Amino acid sequence: MTERTFLVVAHTGRESVTGTLRTIAQRCADAGVGLRIVDHDTRLAAEPITETTHPVDPDMLRATGADVEVTSAGSASAKGCELVIVLGGDGTFLRAAELAYPASVPLMGINLGHIGFLAEAESHRVDEVLDMLISGRYRVEDRMVLDVSVIDPGSDRPRARTWALNEVVIQNRSHNGVLELVTEVDGRPVAAFGADGLMVATPTGSTAYAFSAGGPVMWPDLEAILVVPSNAHALFARPMVTSPRSTVAVEIHRDGRDGVAVSDGRRMLDVPAGSRIEVARAPRSLRWVRIDSEPFADRLVTKFSLPVTGWRGRS
């Protein structure tokens, strides 16, 4: 049994994953690092298994000499691993976070998708990345996570609870008509309005759904909570940035429609009319593997193809 083990979570619907997995297996075999592979699982899959799905072939990986263990997706998947390597896009990264976060295991992404904003490296750098990971030339940063609670009318205790790395979206369950909401910050009402919904995001999530809804981009080392209404019918329903120590609450009008709270597009909680959702900074952060020191501004320009023609910089 090897002393070091890397967990790999791969988007098994992508044919390009096979070659990347083989490279990782060979490099780990040469270095005596074990591999634990998450098998294709409907709870993690972006789409159902079809004839175009390319599942992980553990025998192909073992042919490299690698010590390969196949595991199903679950609370113990990442236990005992040094880190989690994600092969895919942002959706795969968020699915892998469900395994890494409960185990407090660091997480890093290699982008095999399109934008891949959460990934630390692109697919053409696999060999370089493995060199750094195997030799321990990486650092771990903390990324803020949100704690999300649903509280029923007349109760002071959560009925349900989850967490979010990017954002929690409160929206109309039926997608028919507006949702009547009242927002609250630190126990005080701020605004009441009808809207398609509202999202509460971390700095990491500010470049995702919140950005599409008109929220500002926040640098990931900033600690703050972002509140962004979605298509609100109100004069004052602008994005707000609050303290990381704040508690943001959203109440759904008791005579209105039922809602749902969706975390990272993955975990859904029912929010009946009259209930409230409370969002605050979680006591634990997600551990994030960094191998580069690329400025965040450069990442924005690259990932969003931003025009910077004419920039001269300091002479």
DOKENU-736614 format. One record per residue: z negated, x negated, y negated of N, C-alpha, C, O in turn. Coordinates in steps of 0.001 Angstrom, whole numbers, plus 524288, in hexadecimal, padded with zeros to 5 digits. Each point is the difference from the previous one (the first is absolute). Example, Ala and Ser with C-alpha at 12.3 -4.5 7.8 and 13.67 -1.06 7.14 Angstrom:
! residues 2
7E1887CC7A8163A800008037A7FB5A800007FC7C7FB507FD677FBF480013805698056A7FBD37FFC47FCCC7FB5A7FD26803027FBBE7FF577FE037FBAC
END
This chain:
! residues 315
800007FCAD804A880000803537FB58800007FC897FB257FCC97FC737FF95806B5804847FCD08005B7FCD47FB437FB99801527FC3F7FDFB8045D7FFF08008F7F7B37FCE47FBCC800CD7FC38801DC802F67FB397FCEB802A97FD70808227FCE88015780234802AD7FB73803F88040B801E18030F7FF03803947FCD1805977F9E8803AB804258015D80202802967FB147FCFA801537FC81808217FF648033D8026C802F57FBC6801AD805508022B8025880049804307FC75803E67F8F7801F68052A8015B8051E800E37FD19800577FEEF7FB538039D802FF8076180505801287FD8980107805DA8004B7FFCB802568043380151800007F74E80198805787FFB480595800097FE028010B7FE457FBA28028F803B18078D8058A7FFB47FEB280269805667FF917FE76803A6802BA805597FCCA7F9CB8032A804BB7FFA1803E87FFCF804828041B7FD897FF947FA9C8050B804AC803277FF8F804BD80527802E87FFA8803207FFCD803A67FDD1802E87F8068050B802867FF5D8041D7FC557FDDD804858018E7FF7B7FA117F9977FF41803B17FC527FDB6801927FBDE804027FCA87FD618024080868802107FE9D801F37FC2F803C67FEB27FA737FE537FF397FC968034C800878027C7F78D7FEE77FAC67FDFB7FA8B7FE1F8016F7FEE27FB557FFBE7FDB280852801C67FAAC7FE85801617FFE87FC8D804DE7FCB57FC8680071806E98046C8033A7FFED7FD2D804F88004E7FA1D7FF3F7FCE27FD1B8023E806D38011D7FAA28008B7FA6F7FF157FB577FDB07FD347FE537FBA6801317FF90807487FB117FB737FE1B7FD1A7FB487FF91803967FD0C7FC387FFAE80239807A1803BB7FBB07FFCD803BC8007F7FB54803AC7FC237FD6C8013C808A5801878007D800CF7FB91803887FEA07FADE7FD427FDB17FC8480260803BA803097F8AC7FEAE7FB507FCFB7FA1C7FF607FF7F7FDE97FBBB800B87FF74808867FE0C7FA527FFD17FF757FD757FE838052D7FC667FCD28002480582805808041F7FDC57FED480527800AB7FA3D8015C7FC5F7FD87801F480847800517FD03800F67FA828013C7FC7E7FC687FCD87FDD77FC3F8021680198804E47F8EE7FCBA7FCB47FCA87FA468005C8019C7FD3A7FC13800008010480890801597FA98800A3801B37FF167FD63805497FBDC7FDBC800EB8080880296802937FF897FD6D805177FF747FA1C7FF4F7FCC57FD8A802948065D800347F9F77FFCE7FA597FF117FACB7FE4E7FDB27FE417FB9A800DA7FF40807F07FC347FB197FEA87FD627FB31801D0803097FB967FF017FE5E8053F803A7806087FB8C801E5803047FD408049E7FD887FB58800CF800E48077B8023C7FC027FDD8804A97FD7A801AC804CD80319804A1800998012A7F7BB802CF8002F80139804B0802EC8025A804357FC9B7FF22800237FB46803DE803518072B80264804687FD3F7FE1D80517802617FFE58009E804C57FEA0802FB7F7E37FEDF8054F801A3804048037B7FD4F8007F7FFDC7FB388025380334807C080442803327FDF37FE8D805BE800687FE45801CE8041B802728010F7F7A17FF1B805AA8001F804D0802998023D804417FF967FDCC7FB1B803148068D8044B802C180275801BE8047B7FC8C7FD07801D97FCB4807D17FFEB8040A801FE804787FD087FC7E804AD801057FF06801718047B7FF1C800E37F7527FC378043C80086801728043E7FC1E801287FED57FB7B7FECD80608806308019D804427FC7B7FC7F8005D7FB3C801B2801F47FBF27F97C7FC3A804697FC898003D7FB778018D7FBFA7FBEC7FEDE800A87FB5F803B87FB3280655801AA7FBF27FC66805C6800567FEB0801C47FD8F7FC418012B80566806BC805AA7FFE17FF6E801CD802D07FB1A7FDE5804147FE938060C7F9B27FEDB8025B802927FB828039580460801C580110803A47FD0A800CD7FC05807C980354804098022C7FF1F80036805DB7FE057FC3A8023B803678081C800617FF2C80054805AA8036A7FC1D802EA803DF7FE107FDE97FAA9800D3806EF803107FC7D8033D8053A80290801518003080475801CC8040E7F8A57FD478053D801F680138803087FBA7802B37FDF07FBCA80111807158055B80007803327FBFD80281801037FB687FC5D8019E7FBDB801D27FD7A804C07F90A800D87FBB27FC587FB067FCD77FF108001D7FC147FD397FB8E80599805107FB207FD287FF638001F7FB138035E801F680014804647FBF07FBA97F9897FFE67FB0F802D07FA507FE90800FF7FDA27FD467FCD48002180481807857FA797FEFC800FD7FEFC7FA438011B8038D7FD108015F7F792801667FE037FE707FAA3801078006A7FEE3805D97FE378031780339804247F87E7FE1A800757FE5B805727FC477FB6D800E08015B7FB907FEBE7FA0280568803617FC327FBC9800A3801D47FBB8803AB7FE997FB767FF4180483805DF804B6801E97FC01803A28039E7FC2B7FD3C7FFED7FB538011F80338806A77FB488036D7FC9D7FCF67FCCA7FC227FCC2801787FB767FF697FA29806647FE847FCA17FC9B7FCE17FD107FC23803747FF4D7FB787FE8D7FEFF80650805FB7FD2B7FC78803938038B7FBAD802177FE1D7FBDA80189806FB805197FE87803B07FC0C801D47FFE67FB247FC81801B57FBD2801A67FC5C804AE7F9A77FF7D7FB7E7FC7E7FB377FCB78015B7FF4D7FBC17FDDB7FD6D8062A805AA7FB257FD52801457FB5E802187FCFE7FBA87FDFF800808053E8060F7FC587FBC9802287FCCA7FC388032C8034B801818027D803D47F98B7FD5E7FA9B7FBEC8034680257800378053E7FD357FDFB8008C7FBAB8047880354806D28011C805027FD6E7FCCA804578028380003800B7804C17FD498021E7F7EF7FD14804A1801AA80242804B47FD28800C37FFD27FB418004E8046080795801FE804D27FDA07FB7F803D47FF817FD1A800E1803BD80252801657F7A37FBC4803A67FF0880226804E87FD6E803F87FFCB7FD4B7F9778048B8038980177804CA7FD417FD5C800117FAB67FC197FD527FF268060D805C17FD4F7FDC88005D7FAC47FAD0802E4800357FFB28045C802007FC407F9307FBED7FADE802748000D7FC157FCCC7FCFC8014F7FBF37FDC47F9DB805E58022F7FBF47FD887FCDC7FEB57FA75801C97FDEF7FCE67FCF78034C801D28080C7FEBA7FAD58020B804B27FC528000D7FF907FB97801DC804E9806257FC23804CA7FCE0800647FF6D7FA9B7FD8F801C37FC218023F7FBC8803947F92D7FFAB7FB127FD2B7FAEF7FD0F800FB7FF507FBAF7FDFF7FD268068B805077FAEE7FD92800D58009D7FAAA802948029E7FF7D804007FAF67FC957F9B18002F7FABD80221804B87FCDA7FE55800657FB678015B80336806ED7FBBE804A37FD2F7FE377FED87FD0D7FAF57FC9D801877FCF3806417FA3C8023C7FF677FCF57FB37802A0802BA7FB6D7FDF4800067FBA68069B802488055C802D5802CD7FBE9803F2803A98027C801157FFBB804AD8010C803B57F81180408803B8801AD8050B7FEB07FD2D800187FF977FB35804207FFC1807C8805307FF077FDCF8032A804FF80077800698023D8043C801D47FF827F76F8030F804D27FFE2805C27FEA87FF7E801837FD1C7FC78801AF804F1806FF805A87FF487FFC880281805397FEC3800238037E8034D801D87FD0C7F7F080251804EF7FE6E7FFC0800927FA1E7FFCA7FC227FD278003C808B98010C7FFAE8011B7FA747FA99801DA7FE797FC367FF2B802D6803758035E7F8A17FAF2801BF7FE007FD848042E8036F7FB39800398007D808058031B801E67FDD9803FF8037A7FD467FD9B804B07FBC6801B780186806AA7FA4D800C37FD987FD4D8046E7FB047FD407FE4C7FC2A7FFE3802E6803E17FDE17F8627FB5D7FD597FDF67FB6D803C87FF947FBA27FEB78018C8055B805ED7FC5F7FBC9803CF7FF667FE08801E7805487FB5D8011F800988081D7FF408033D7FE4880176805397FCA57FBB48026A7FC188011780296805797FA027FC8D7FCEC7FB9B802047FAB47FFA17FD507FC2F7FE448025B80396803597F8BF7FAFD7FFE07FD317FBFE803868029F7FB4F7FF057FFA58068680518802FF7FC6580372802D07FD377FD27804737FBC480194801A38069B7FA428004B7FDA57FCF2804327FCCA7FB747FDD17FBDC7FEB8802168060C7FEDF7F9C07FD707FB5D7FDD37FB1D801577FCE27FC0C7FD4A8005E8043C806E77FC927FBA9801357FC707FAE780133802D47FBFC7FDD57FE7B803E880579805867FB078010F802A57FD9C7FB29802807FB3B7FFA8800858080B7FC958010B7FE167FB4B802997FF057FB877FC357FE487FBCE80199802D0805137F9507FF657FBEC7FBF4803267FB20801527FE457FBA07FF018065B805228033E803727FBA9801618042C7FF727FBC080248803EA7FE637FEC47F7517FFC3803FB7FF3B7FBEC8056C801B6801D1801447FFD5804A3801DC801CE7F799805088027480111804357FD757FCA97FF287FEFC7FB60805637FFFA806F48046D7FE1D7FCDB8051280245802118007D8011B804A78034F7FF977F7D5804EB80263801758049B7FC4E7FF83800497FCDE7FC5E8035A8038980760805137FD687FFAF8040B804587FF8E8007F8033A80389802597FCE07F838803588046A7FEBC805008000A80341803297FC627FFC57FD75807BF8033B804E4800FA802C480266805237FE18803C2801F9802427F9F9800257F987801D1804FA7FDF98036A7FF447FB3B8031B7FC567FFC27FC56807217FC718033B7FFDA7FB577FD137FD487FB8E800BA7FB537FF287FBFD807887FE017FD307FD907FBAF7FB897FCA58020F7FF787FB7B7FE727FD5C806A4804FC7FBC77FCF68024F7FC447FDC57FBFE7FECB7FB58800207FF59807F27FC4E7FCB97FE157FBC37FACF7FDD2801FC7FDCB7FC7A7FD96800458058E806BA7FAF17FE49801FF800637FB0C8034E7FC047FDA780150808B8800C480007800B37FB738035E7FF167FAF97FCFB801207FFAB7FB567FCD97FC7C807577FF0D7FAE67FDAD804CD7FC8080051800957FC777FCCC802E18046E80700804847FC9B800B78049B8031E8021E7FF5B8043D8022D8054C7F9907FD23804C28025C8020D8012E7FDC78056A7FDE37FBF68018980585806BD80151800F27FEB080577802417FA8A800C37FF147FD948040D803DD800707F8248026A7FADC800AD7FC027FB8C7FFC8801567FB7D801027F9BF805C97FDAB7FBF37FBFE7FF977FC4080010804A87FBB77FDDB7FFA6805D08048A804A47FC66800A2804677FDDD7FAC5801DE7FB497FF7D800CC808147FC9F7FFE97FE2F7FAE3801E37FC207FD8E7FC387FBF67FDF28019D80544802487F9677FC7C7FDD17FC057FAC1802D77FFFC7FBDF7FD8E7FFA7804588079F800BA7FB358031C800047FCA07FEA8804B87FB447FF537FF7C80723800488051D7FCFE7FEB3804B17FD8C7FA987FF9E7FB9F7FF35801D18072B7FD0B7FBD47FDB67FAD07FF177FAEF800767FCFB7FC147FD988016580400805807FA787FB78800837FC967FB91802F1802A77FB707FE947FF73805E9805808036B7FBEC80300802A17FD707FCDD8045C7FB398000180089807F17FD588028E7FDEB7FD04804687FCB07FB6E7FE267FC087FEBA80267805987FECB7F9507FD0B7FB8B7FDF87FB6D801AB7FC917FCFC7FCB67FE338027C80871800E27FBAC801F57FCD8800CC7FF587FA307FC468005F7FCFC808997FEA78015F801197FF477FA6A80135805487FD728044B800EF7FE0C7F7DF8025D8020C8006A805047FD5A7FAAE801627FDC17FC007FDD18018980409805CC7FADE7FB13801C97FDB47FFAC805E48009C803EA802A1800EF7F76D7FF5C7FE887FF228059F8009F7FDD2802347FAF37FC127FE197FDFB8067B805E6800007FE38802B07FB527FE16805778016F8017A80228804097FB42800037F8A57FE318055D800B78035B803B07FCC8801087FEFF7FB69800A580537806F7802C3804207FD2F7FCA9804F4800127FDE68019180409801B3800C87F7777FCC8804A37FF47801EF8048F80355804B3800E98007B7F79E801E6801C9801168049B803407FCF4804977FDC17FBC57FF4D7FDD38066380563802B57FD6B804B57FE0B7FD5E802FC8046E8021C800698044D7F94F801A57FA997FD43803888038A8012C805907FE3A7FF608013B7FB658024C8021C80826801B2805507FEB47FCB2803E6803057FFA17FFB9804C97FDF1803F77F85D7FCAB803EF80279801A6805717FE548017A800D97FB807FE44802E38082C800EE805827FED27FACB802DB800747FD497FF92803F28015C803567F7FC7FAFE802B97FFCB80100805D77FF5B802C4801A07FC6A7FB018017C80708800B8805A77FFD57FCD1802737FBA07FC397FDA47FE308053780710800117FD0B802B57FBF47FA54800D2801A17FEEA8018D8046C7FD7C7FD677F7FC7FA78800D5801097FD6D7FBBA803237FB578005380123807927FBB3800497FDCF7FBB4803157FFC87FB137FCB2803057FF657FC4F7F9697FD19805047FFC37FB037FD4B8012B7FB7C803B47FF437FB727FEA580295805DF80612801417FBF7803D2805B380075801A88020A80455800738008A7F74A80076805848002980184800CF802C28053C7FD187FF28803BC806E7804247FC708018F80271804E28039B7FC63803118000D8000E804CF802F37FCD17F859803A57FC5880276800927FB417FC817FF3A800547FB448021F7FB4B80710800627FB247FCF9804457FC8F80249800D67FFEE804BC801D97FD3A7F7E0803D47FC228019E8003E7FBC37FBD17FC9F7FFBE7FC97807597FCF7803AC8008C7FBB57FC44805C17FF5A7FEA880366802318029A7FDAB7FAC67F94E805657FF267FE5F800917FA8A7FDB67FCD67FE4D7FCCD807377FF02804E2801547FAED7FDB980386800A97FB477FF2F7FD797FBFE804BA805E8804718039C800F97FBAD7FE29804787FC877FED27FF397FB67800F18057E806DA7FE98804907FCDF7FE828048D8037C8014D8002E804A07FBE9803807F8FD7FF3A8051880269802C4803EC7FC867FF5A7FFF17FB3C803BE8037B8072980302803EF7FD277FDC080558801467FFB88018A8048C7FEAE801487F7657FE2B80563800A880491803897FE99801F87FFC97FB9E7FFB980370808068049E803307FF137FF65805668026D7FC87800FE8032D80707802787FB2C800178055D801EC8015980004805CE803EE7FDBD8019B7F8DC804C88017A800EF7FFFD805A380514802BA8016E802B47FE5E803A07FE99805C77F98A804AC8030880153804DE7FE1D7FD2480454801B1801417FB087FACF7FAE88045F7FE157FCC7802BE804827FD32804A17FFA97FEBE7F8798048B8004E80239804907FD667FC9D801457FB4F7FB8B801B18009E806867FD837FAAC7FCF6800F47FB4B7FC977FB5B7FE9A7FFDB7FC16802CA7FD628046C7F8D17FCD47FBAF7FE1B7FA7D8004D802427FE3980416801CF7FF357F7837FE037FA907FF8E801A77FCA97FFC57FB18800E87FCB47FC9F7FB3A806C3802F07FC9C800227FB667FB827FC20800CE7FCD98009580396802EE7FB777F9047FC567FBB3800B27FCA47FF237FB2E8019C801257FB9E7F9BB7FCD3805417FCAF7FE017FBCE7FE8E7FA6D8017B7FE057FF0780445802FC7FD517F82E7FE9C7FA938010C7FAC67FEB47FD727FE988021B7FBE97FE9A7FA5F806A37FAC57FE7E7FE437FF727FA1B800B5801C97FDCE803E47FBC17FFB27F85B7FEDC7FA6A800687FA3A7FF267FEE07FE0C801777FBDB7FF4A7FC2E807D57FA6E7FED67FF767FCC8804D57FE977FC907FFCD7FCA58049E80486805FA7FCEC804C07FF5A80150803447FB497FD5B803E37FEFF806A67FAB07FE0E8017D802F87FB4E805A0801D88006E803657FCF9801937FDB4808097FD0980559801FF8004C8038A7FD547FBFD7FE517FED27FBA78068C8003F805D5803AF7FD5B7FC898049C8038E7FE958017E800527FB71800C58025A8087280477803617FEE3800BC803EA8046E7FECF7FEE98048780334805B27FA0680167803FF803DD805BB8014D7FF39801C9800AB7FB96801177FFB0808B48058D801177FF8B8022C801AA805497FD987FF268041380706803407FBC1802EC8010A804BA803DD7FB9D800DD802417FE017FC407FE90800738089C803797FB9E80122801E2800458059E7FDE6802EB803318061D7F9F97FDF68018F7FF67805717FBC07FD42803137FF73800BB804B87FD917FC1B7F8817FBBC7FD2B8027E7FDEF7FBCA7FC73801237FFE57FB557FBCF7FCA0806EF7FDA97FBB97FD097FEE37FB9D803D17FE9D800F580481802007FA397F9B17FED17FB9A8036C7FC127FC607FD687FFEE7FF517FB3E7FCD37FE678080E7FC357FC1E7FE50801597FB07802FB800127FFFD804CF801027FBC17F8528022D7FB5A8026E7FCE57FB207FEA77FD257FFD07FC23803817FC47807287FDEA7FACD7FF0D804147FCCB7FD0680478801B57FF857FA1B7F9B47FE7A803FC7FC867FDC7804417FEA0803F0804937FFA87FE8D7FA087FF8F8065C803ED7FEF080408803D98048180063804B07FF20800A07F966805AD7FF0280354804958007A802C9801917FB038030D803B8800047FBF57F9847FBB3802658018A7FB04805E87FF4A80001802B4802697FCD77FF5D7FA4E806AB805A77FF3580039802958038280410804A27FF64801227F86D8043C8010B8021C8036E80414800DC8057E7FDC6802CD800A67FC257FAD28033D80642800D3805767FE777FE63800ED7FA52802A0802D67FD247F9097FAC0801427FE1E800C17FAA7804057FE1E7FC05800A4802657FBE18020A7F95D805528040B7FDF07FC858047D803E47FF8880200800E77FBB97FF9580164808A88043B803D87FFF67FE97804D07FCCC8036B802967FDD37F77C7FE9B801E67FE36804937FD137FEF17FEC87FA457FE06803577FD29803447F7EC8011A7FF707FEA77FA807FB297FCE87FEA57FEC57FF527FB677FE717FEC78088C7FB5C7FCDE7FEFA8015C7FA697FE9A804617FE45800FA7F7F87FEE27FCC3801027FA967FE7A7FF927FC46804A37FD558011E803D7805527FA787FBBB7FF587FBCC803CF7FAFA7FD0B7FEB37FF187FE8A7FB827FDAE8009A808737FB1A7FD287FF4E8001B7FB14803528018A8002D8048E7FCDD7FB7F7F93C7FFD57FB1D802F07FBE98007E804527FBC28020F7FF0E805727FC14805B47FC95801088047E7FA9B7FD8D7FFA17FC6B801BD802B1802E27FA3A7FA057FAC87FDB67FF7D7FCA6802F57FC0E7FB717FEB47FF32806DD8054A7FE577FD09803677FC907FCB2803AF80348801C1801C88041C7F99A7FF5C7FA317FCAF803C5802B27FF85804D47FC8D7FD7C7FFDE7FBE8804ED8045A805C98000D804DB7FD01801EA8045780396802027FF02804427FD54805D47F9F1801E280494802DE803EB802DB7FC847FEEA801117FB718059080021806B88043A8027B7FD1C80070805BD8018D8000680148804A280053802327F7728008C805A4800E780530801C47FDA2800E27FF527FB538028B802F2807E080538801827FE2A801338059B801A2800A280107804A87FFB5802A77F79D801BE8054E8015B805BF7FFFE80181802FE7FCAD7FE3D7FE898070D805038056D8007A801A4802438051D7FDF27FE778043B801B3805347FB577FAA08029D804967FDB77FC158040D7FE188002D8048D8018A7FC4F7F9B67FB187FBED803817FE0880212803887FBAC803457FE667FCDB7FACC80665803098014F803C27FBE87FBA67FFE27FBF47FCB7803827FFD9803437F8757FCE17FBCB7FF607FC2F801A97FC127FBDC803297FC85801017FAA6804197FA4E801217FC4B7FBD27FD3C7FAD1800F2802337FBD77FF017F8F18046A802EE7FD3C7FB26801347FF457FF96805DE7FC42802078023D807617FB53800217FFA17FEF7805A1802BC7FAD8800F7803A67FF9F8031C7FA7B7FC697FA21802517FACE800617FD0B7FCB0803F37FB8A8013780151806E97FA968009A7FD277FC71803737FB387FDC27FD428000C7FF137FB487FBDC80014807BE7FB2E7FDAF7FE027FE797FB6980378800C98001E804BE7FD037FBD17F8CE7FDE57FB92802DE7FA237FFDF7FF097FE3D7FF927FB8B7FEC4800CF808AA7FA50800377FF727FD837FAFB8021D802997FCAE802517F86A802EC7FCD27FCFA7FB9A802097FFFC80015805F28002F80434802547FF997F73F8002D7FF8F7FFF3805BC7FACE80231801E47FF5C80124804A17FCFA7FF717F7D07FADE80230801607FFD5805E87FF3C7FC0C8027C80125808397FFC67FCEF80033805A27FF0B800A88030A80515801E67FDFD803EE7FC75806ED7FBD480141803C78041980391804147FD9C7FE9A8029D7FC37806007FDE28060B803D0803DA7FE357FFB9804B1803AC800467FF69804C47FF30805397F8FD7FFD0804C18032E80454803B07FE4B8016E8003B7FB6A8009C802A08085C80401803F27FEF77FE368050E802937FF1480026804B78006E803FD7F82D7FE78805158020C804BA803978003080312800357FC4E7FD83802A08080480433803D6800877FDC88055D7FEC97FC0680190802358068B8013F7FA4A7FE11805197FE417FEF780391804A780328800578039D7F86A8024A7FC3D7FE5D80330804798039B80496801088004F801DF8046B802707FFFE7F78E803A180456800BB805A47FE2A800A3803A5803237FFFB7FD017F7BD80095805437FDDB80061801B57FEFE805967FDFD8024F803B5805B07FA447FCC78023E7FEB9805187FCE77FBA6802AE7FD517FCEE7FD748031B802E2807AC7FD997FBC6802F0803107FAF37FF35804B1800137FEF27F8957FB94801948028C7FAF57FF657FF0E7FC85804AD7FD338016B803A48052A7FA077FC347FF0B7FBE9803D57FF797FAD97FD10802487FF497FBD47FAB67FD2D806617FF857FAB97FDEA8026E7FC4B803F97FE477FFB88047B805B97FD747F9D7802DE7FC898038B7FF247FA5E7FE48801537FE917FB9A7FC7A7FE42807D67FEE27FA877FEC3804397FC788023D800FF80002804B5801767FCFF7F7E4804037FC2C8018C8046C80276803208029D7FD598030B7FE3B807C97FC3380409802AF802EC7FED58006E805CA8037980148803127F7A87FDA87FE7D7FE9B7FF7F805857FBCD803D7801C78008B8028E8040A7FB427FDD17F8E47FB69802E7801B67FF4B804C47FC7E7FFB77FF877FB39800028050E807357FFED804E77FD087FAD3802DF800C77FE1980096804607FFAE801317F73E7FB4C8033780023801288053A7FD6680265800227FBD57FBF58041F8068B8008B805237FD977FC35800807FB6D7FB7F7FE568004A80674804017FB7C7FCC1800EF7FB5E800A3805BB7FE7780366801457FCD87F969802318055180089805947FEC97FEF18011C7FA357FD677FCF57FD55804A78076C800CE7FEF5801B17FAA67FA1F800277FF167FD0E801D4803558013F7FC407F8267FA797FFCB7FEAF7FD667FAE1801717FBA37FEF27FE47806FC7FDD5804DE7FDC57FAFF80197800F77FBD57FBD5802E4800CE7FC3F7FA9D7FACA8048C800DC7FB997FC7B800D57FB018032F7FDF97FF6E80452805067FD097F974800F97FAE9802627FD797FBF17FC73800F67FFF07FB4A7FBE07FCBE806EF7FDA27FBC17FD068023D7FAD7801E1800507FEF4804AF801407FDCF7F77F8026E7FAFC8013B7FD1C7FBB77FD107FF44800537FB437FF1F7FBB2807917FD417FB987FDAE801847FB0C802E18026F80031804247FC237FB7A7F9AC8010F7FB0E8029F7FCFA7FFB9805227FB55801258002D8075B7FD57803F27FD737FF76805167FC757FB32800008010D7FC397FD377FACE803E7805DB7FC6F7FB8380023802727FB16802477FE387FBAE7FEDB805E2804E980463802B17FB788023A805947FFB97FE018028C803FF7FF307FF4C7F7418000B805697FF2A7FE6C8035F7FED4804C17FDFD7FEB18042B80722801C97FB30803997FE438040B800FC7FA307FF35800D67FE3E7FB9A7FF117FECD808A0800CD7FA547FFB6805D37FEDA8006C8028E801AA803B87FF897FB7F7F8798059B7FF607FF358015E7FA3C800567FDEE7FCD77FD0780589801C2806908018D7FA8A800AC8040E7FE7B7FBE5803E0802BD7FF3A7FB2E7F8DE7FE2A803B87FDD27FC41801997FA87801BC7FCB97FCD78018A80859802197FE30801EA7FAC08011C802C47FDAD7FB48800FF7FB4C7FFDD8003F807E77FC4C802BE7FE457FB4F7FCA8800DD7FB2E7FC06802B480022805B37FAED7FBA17FD74800E17FAF280401802107FC1B7FFAB7FEEE7FB538041D80407806A58040C802367FCA67FD92803B57FC047FD068037980179804327FBD97F97E7FDF08039E7FC0C801A9805978012E80454800F2801DF7F838802B97FD08801328057580112804B4801CD7FCD8802FF80350801C97FDAE7FA847F97D80480801737FCCD805187FE9B802C1803CD802EF7FFB17FC4F7F89E80301804B87FE7E802DC8010E803C9804768047F8014B8011E7F755800798016D800A6803C58043E802528051C7FDEB8037680245802747FAAA7FF837F91780220804C27FDA3805CD7FF717FEE8803138037A801407FE6A7F8257FC6A8057B7FF247FEA5803657FFEB804DF8043680252800187F9EF7FAFA803FE803107FF81804D38006D80523802EA8044A8019B8017A7F74B801027FF5E7FFFB804B68033D802BA804957FD568028F803208029B7FCEC7FD4D7F83880255804667FD2F8051D7FE8A7FD48802458032C7FD2F7FF897F7FD803AD804E77FE277FD967FFF9800FA7FA1A803BA802267FDDA7F8177FC467FF987FF72800EB7FA61803647FC357FCE6800577FB678015D8022B806797FA7D803387FC847FCC57FC897FC887FC907FC91801F37FD42804577F8FE802E67FD167FC5B7FCB0803B17FC5F7FD047FE637FBE77FE118068E805A480197803E37FCE77FD347FE6D7FF517FA4E7FE8E803C37FD60801BC7F76F800C07FE927FEDC7FA9B7FAA87FD997FF5D7FEA37FE2B7FBC47FE49801D0808727FAC07FDA67FFB7800797FA207FF5E802E47FD7A802E67FA41800477F9488001C7FA627FF087FADA7FD66801717FFEE7FB6A801727FBBC8077D7FE2C7FAF87FD99800FD7FE577FC6B7FB908028D7FFAF7FBF07F9287FDAA804F37FE227FC5F7FBF58033D7FB0680003801477FDE88042280003800407F74C803247FB3A7FF897FCBB7FB4380180801EE7FB997FFDE
END
